[in-house]
Every structure is written in C-alpha cells, then in structure tokens.
Amino acid sequence: MTDDSLQGSPTAPIDLDVLAGRGKEIRLIAVDMDGTLLDSDGKVPPALWPLLDRLADAGIAFAPASGRQHATLRREFGDHGDDLVFIAENGTFVTRGDEELSSDVMDRAFVDGLVRDIRGFTHDVGVVLCGKASAYIERTDDAFRSQAEKYYARLTDVADLTAVDDEILKVAVFDVEDGEKNTAPALERHRLTHQVVVSGHHWVDVMNQGVSKGKALRAIQDLLDVTPEQTAVFGDYLNDLDMMDAADFSFAMANAHPDVAAAARYRAPSNADHGVIRVLERLLD
C-alpha cells in the first residue's frame, strides 16, 4: 500500500511498505519542532508520548532540534525530557537532559553592536537576546511579547539589552511582516563574520559562524557512535537544511520550504497531518 502524501524527490519515490520495519536500522532521530513535530496549534501530538517509550525500548535516541530555548524544550517534554538529547537555539546549546554537552557563546561587543544596529531598522521588529540563563527583551508590548513567549519559557524584561549580564548564544529578530524579505537583507553585512539564518516566516537568527543544527547533530552522532545511515531527521525550514545532509533517512515535511524539500531524500505529511508521528509509527512497525 502506498501513501501518496509521503513521497520523495522525483527520483526517490517512497512507499510506506518499504519503510515498515526500517526503524531497526535507526539509532538516532532528530526532529525540528515548529512546522514539523508540533501540530497546527503548536502542540506536541499526544501520540508522541507512547512512541518515545517505544524508541527508548528499542535503544533509539530522540533529539528535538529547534531554534527554541532549552528551557522551552524541557517544558514541552516534561519528564520525558530527562533522557532526551536537546539541540536548542539552532545548535548553539546542546544538552542531554539538563547536562550541557556543548555551547557556542557570542562575542559581547558584537552582540551589543548588533542590538544598536537593529534598533535603527525602519521596519517593525523586536529583538530577543538568547542567553544560557534566560532570554531577554526590551520591547514589551503585548503583540511582540506573545510571539516571544511561544519560544522562550524563561523570558526577562530589561530596560537595555546591552546591559544584560549573561552568556549570549543567539540574537533572534522577530519581523512583523516577513523575515526573509526584510530583516535578512538588512543584516546582510553581518554575514561576513556571523551566520544570518531565516528560521521561520517571521524569525531571523544571528549566531556564530559554524554553528548549526547539522553540526550539532554530527557531534551527537560521534558521541553516540551513530552513522548517517543510522540517523533519521525531520524538518521544514531553512535552519533545518544542513541536518538533511547528516542523515540517510531525511524527511522534509509537506509544508517545507522548497530548498528543504529539494535537499531531503523523502517527503513526509505535513505537521498538521502529524507527519512525524505517521512516519515513525511505520518505521517502528
């Protein structure tokens, strides 16, 4: 039986019957959150919880991989998070449970200069400083705060972002209209020294060079002695792109950005159709 909603590139069509039982080959699964695992209401599908138990019993590591804050990921997974590997803040902060495995802290002089630069933008944006201890905002209107609170469980109001005393992992910019259209080009000059990554329709992240979900995933593979042939990844947006190269079982969601769809080996149903759950259930059959 073939599920037409699960298909690969034109040269790699996929039949769900072919996937059945292939989970025996997999030792590591990395899954983006927004637009991928989370449903259309931004919630973890309840069907994931028994699947996590099955994965653990099978010796398969599960790694949420997100631009979200570590504290937010821990909140989402509750007690199930104790044994998970978290790729947080787009790979700048990697943990197993609450144990830090790696982090990549930005130069503070650069961060402060970037904040001042963004304050001069003529289009409507808000800035989040993403630190190890908390995330920080100086724009506190309800419209912006409601967006920031979706992704940052620890969120602190400050009068001046340049006065924050924390190790900064990432600077996230919320563009009210379109991050790829407005904010990414406005930050173009910073690409000479740092990464400027479009992580969602409204969000653009600035991080150190060389940091990514894909690099973090490769480090986890080395730590766990897992190969790309034993790895599955799921993603939908540009900050998921390099994860696709780290796994033989690479799935772009049906709602994925075209570049991600082109890079992935397979296509999964959309997050609204619980695509990750459906594929994992078939892999574990």
C-alpha positions in Angstrom: 0.0 0.0 0.0 1.4 3.4 -0.9 0.6 6.7 0.8 0.8 9.4 -1.8 1.2 12.0 1.0 4.6 10.5 1.7 6.9 10.9 -1.3 10.5 11.6 -2.1 12.0 13.6 -4.8 11.0 12.7 -8.4 14.0 10.2 -8.4 13.2 8.8 -5.0 9.5 7.9 -4.6 8.7 6.3 -1.3 6.3 3.5 -0.4 5.3 3.2 3.2 5.6 -0.6 2.9 9.3 -0.1 2.1 9.6 2.0 5.4 7.9 -0.6 7.5 10.4 -2.1 10.0 13.3 0.1 8.8 13.4 1.5 12.3 15.6 -1.5 13.2 18.4 0.3 11.2 17.9 3.6 13.0 19.7 4.6 16.3 19.1 8.4 16.3 16.2 10.6 15.3 16.4 14.4 15.2 13.2 16.3 14.8 12.5 20.0 14.3 9.7 21.5 16.4 7.7 24.3 14.8 6.2 23.3 11.4 7.5 19.8 11.9 6.7 17.9 15.1 4.2 20.4 16.6 0.7 20.4 15.2 -1.1 23.3 13.7 -1.9 24.6 17.2 1.7 24.5 18.2 1.3 21.5 20.5 3.1 18.2 20.8 0.8 15.5 19.4 -0.2 13.2 22.3 0.6 10.2 20.1 4.3 11.1 20.6 4.5 10.0 24.2 4.0 6.2 23.7 6.3 6.5 20.7 9.1 7.9 22.9 8.7 4.9 25.2 9.0 2.6 22.2 12.0 4.4 20.9 13.7 4.2 24.3 12.9 0.4 24.5 14.5 0.0 21.0 17.6 1.9 22.0 16.9 4.8 19.6 17.9 8.3 20.8 15.5 11.1 20.2 16.7 14.6 19.7 14.4 17.6 19.5 16.3 20.1 17.3 15.0 23.7 17.4 15.6 27.3 17.4 13.7 27.3 20.7 15.3 27.9 24.1 16.5 24.9 26.1 14.1 25.7 28.9 11.2 25.8 26.5 12.1 22.4 25.1 12.4 20.9 28.6 8.9 22.4 29.4 7.4 20.8 26.3 8.7 17.3 27.0 8.3 17.3 30.8 9.5 14.1 32.4 10.1 12.5 29.0 12.9 15.1 28.5 15.2 13.5 31.2 16.7 11.1 28.7 16.5 13.1 25.5 19.2 15.0 23.7 18.2 18.6 23.1 19.6 20.6 20.2 18.5 24.1 21.3 18.9 27.6 20.0 19.7 26.3 16.5 22.6 24.2 17.7 24.3 26.7 19.9 23.3 24.9 23.1 23.2 21.1 23.2 22.3 19.1 26.3 21.3 15.6 27.5 18.5 16.2 29.9 19.9 19.1 31.9 23.6 18.3 31.3 25.4 20.7 29.0 27.2 18.9 26.2 28.3 21.9 24.2 27.6 25.6 23.7 28.8 28.4 21.5 28.8 31.9 23.1 28.9 35.1 21.0 31.3 37.9 21.5 29.7 40.5 23.7 31.0 43.5 21.8 29.5 42.2 18.6 26.1 41.5 20.3 25.9 45.0 21.7 26.7 46.5 18.3 24.2 44.3 16.6 21.5 45.4 19.0 22.2 49.0 18.3 22.2 48.3 14.6 18.7 46.6 14.7 17.3 49.5 16.8 17.9 51.6 13.7 15.8 49.4 11.4 12.8 51.3 9.8 10.7 48.1 9.5 8.9 46.7 12.5 11.0 44.2 14.5 11.6 43.0 18.0 14.8 41.6 19.4 15.4 38.6 21.7 18.8 38.1 23.3 19.1 34.3 23.9 21.3 33.6 26.9 22.1 30.5 28.8 20.2 31.6 31.9 17.2 33.3 30.2 16.1 35.1 27.1 15.8 38.9 27.3 13.6 41.6 25.6 13.4 45.3 25.9 10.3 45.6 23.7 7.4 44.6 25.9 4.2 45.4 24.0 1.7 42.6 24.1 1.9 41.8 20.4 5.6 41.2 20.5 5.7 39.5 23.9 3.0 37.0 22.8 5.3 35.9 20.0 8.4 35.7 22.1 6.6 33.7 24.8 5.8 31.0 22.3 9.5 30.1 22.1 11.1 31.3 25.4 9.9 29.8 28.6 12.4 31.9 30.5 11.8 35.5 29.4 13.1 38.5 31.2 12.2 42.2 30.6 15.1 44.6 30.7 15.4 48.3 30.1 18.6 47.9 27.9 19.6 44.7 26.1 23.2 45.9 26.0 23.3 45.8 29.8 22.3 42.1 30.1 24.7 40.0 32.2 24.6 36.6 30.6 26.4 34.4 28.1 24.6 35.1 24.8 24.1 32.2 22.4 22.0 33.8 19.7 20.3 37.0 18.7 16.7 36.4 17.4 14.9 39.1 15.4 11.1 38.9 15.0 10.0 40.6 11.8 6.3 41.5 12.0 5.9 41.3 8.2 8.5 38.9 6.6 11.9 37.9 8.0 13.3 36.6 4.7 12.1 39.6 2.8 13.0 42.4 5.2 15.3 41.5 8.1 17.7 39.0 6.4 18.7 41.6 3.8 19.1 44.3 6.4 21.5 42.0 8.3 23.4 41.0 5.2 26.7 42.8 6.1 26.9 40.7 9.3 27.3 37.5 7.1 31.0 38.4 6.8 31.6 37.4 10.4 28.4 35.6 11.6 25.6 33.4 10.4 22.3 35.1 9.5 19.7 32.3 9.4 16.0 32.5 8.4 14.4 30.2 11.0 10.8 30.9 10.3 8.5 33.2 8.3 8.9 35.9 10.9 12.2 35.0 12.6 15.8 35.6 11.7 18.7 34.4 13.9 22.2 35.7 14.1 24.8 33.2 15.5 28.5 32.5 15.4 29.9 31.0 12.2 30.0 27.3 12.0 27.1 26.7 14.4 24.1 24.8 13.1 21.6 22.1 13.9 23.5 19.9 11.4 26.9 20.4 13.1 25.3 19.7 16.5 23.7 16.6 15.1 27.1 15.3 13.7 28.7 15.9 17.2 25.9 13.8 18.7 26.4 11.1 16.2 30.1 11.0 17.2 29.2 10.9 20.8 26.8 8.1 20.4 28.8 6.2 17.8 26.0 6.5 15.3 26.4 6.8 11.5 24.3 8.9 9.0 23.0 5.6 7.8 21.5 5.0 11.2 20.0 8.5 11.5 16.6 10.0 10.6 15.9 13.7 10.5 12.7 15.7 10.0 12.5 19.4 9.2 10.6 22.1 7.4 12.6 25.4 7.3 16.0 26.8 6.3 17.6 26.3 9.7 16.9 22.5 9.2 18.7 22.4 5.8 22.1 21.1 6.9 20.5 18.4 9.0 19.4 16.8 5.8 23.0 16.1 4.8 23.7 14.3 8.1 21.1 11.5 7.7 20.2 8.9 5.1 16.6 9.0 6.4 16.0 12.7 5.7 12.4 13.8 5.6 11.0 17.2 4.6 7.5 18.0 5.7 4.8 18.5 3.0 4.7 22.1 4.2 8.5 22.5 4.0 10.4 25.4 2.4 11.3 24.4 -1.3 15.0 24.4 -0.5 14.5 21.9 2.3 12.2 19.7 0.2 14.9 19.7 -2.5 17.6 18.6 0.0 15.7 15.9 1.7 15.5 12.3 0.5 11.9 11.8 1.4 8.7 13.8 1.9 6.5 13.4 5.0 2.9 14.5 5.5 2.6 18.0 6.9 2.8 18.8 10.6 -0.9 19.5 10.6 -1.4 15.8 9.5 1.0 14.6 12.2 3.6 13.6 9.6 6.4 12.8 12.0 4.1 10.5 14.1 2.9 8.7 11.0 6.4 8.1 9.6 7.8 7.0 13.0 4.9 4.6 13.5 5.6 3.0 10.1 9.3 2.8 10.8 8.7 1.0 14.1 6.2 -1.4 12.6 
